[in-house]
Amino acid sequence: METTTTTIRGLAVDVLVIETTHHDARGILFYLAIVIVRSRKTGVERVARRSRIPGAGKALVRDVQRMGVRALDGLAA
């Protein structure tokens, strides 16, 4: 099982994207992406989204790199 954590730092919040995958010879057996919004001031973490669709976490990271902070507006609200 492989876990990848990506941290996207913002001014008021940090967004953590945690992806867990498990592969075998045929392909992906298990995939889970969890998006956590963490307040920089208080350190309180809130689960914003969970997804079992493979590649969902990487798509969010790619959108943030392309569109910037505007991609996170719906998560931080």
C-alpha positions, 0 to 999 in steps of 0.5 A: 500500500502506497500513501502520498501526501501533498500539501498546498499552502495558502494564506489562511488555510493549508490543504492536504491531499492524502492519496492511498493506493494498493496495486496488484499485477492486474491494476488498482485494487484500492484507491482513496483520496482525502482532502483536508482543510487545515486552518493556519491560525488554529490548526483545526483540520476538517475533511472537505472531500473523500473520493474513491475515483482513481486520480481525483487527488491528482486532479485537484493538485493539477487544478490548483497549480493551473488556476491558483487559489481560486480552485480551493474557494469551494473547499475553504468555505 
